[in-house]
């Protein structure tokens, strides 16, 4: 298990706010009270909920406050799916943060933008252990996402546990309604086919899927010159190689994998955004927002 040094991020909340500053999700319809709104159930009150939604009859029966949940046929919830498998804990020699730490900054900034525009945001973590944060609006939604990310560690091999994928993604498939945006942040390296299938299946029923491929600079460019031994972070194998002889083939394979993901997403109305962990996260967040709004991403 890779312990993450969040101090390098100068406070995840502050960094996310700085990245999100000035960015807006754009004009859109969110779930709001009004025509066509239906009652969907009760849940326990949490600080920050609208006090007008407290059901006093239910509170009297249970001796604690519950709020009514309302929804329409169209949602604009943001669901963040963060890959926290072992490979996401990698940090190259020139990198300031791991891939997971970088993904966390982007995810938290997206949560900040979404909640600032009145949209609910939820989070599910892929890896061991995983975590799920149910969608919420405002400061409550943002704080829940950040707290979960700060407690996340890079560990596990997703290819060995299909059940973990089901536990993480089923709540999204079940709760994300038409109009929801589902953002996956992952290195997409050696991605188990089951994850790809399950994630692409979320780009149905009017939902938009945007995948952010996060690579370390060394993974993206393979800048090595001397012979080296590569050890898999996920899986039990190692390779000794001469970088000069394999670089071209490696980069071609990496680009081919990116193209396959991009093509599969575009077919379903989604987009792929490619990023490296030394890139300005503001630019990445802006690309994700544009892709979520139907713009063009790299």
Secondary structure, DSSP 8 states (H G I E B T S, - for coil): -B---GGGGT-HHHHHHHHHTT----S-----SSTT-EEEEEEE--TTS-GGGB-HHHHHHHTS-EEEEEE-S----EEEEEE-SGGGG---TT-SS-HHHHHHHHHHHHHHHHHHTT--EEEEEESSS--EEEEE-HHHHHHHHHHHHHT--B---GGG-HHHHHHHHHHHHHH--TT-EEEEEE--TT--HHHHHHHHHTS-TT-EEEEEEEE-HHHHH----S-EEEE-SSSS-EEEE-HHHHHHHHHHHHHHHHHHHHHHHHHTT-EEEEEETTS-HHHHHHHHHHHHTT----
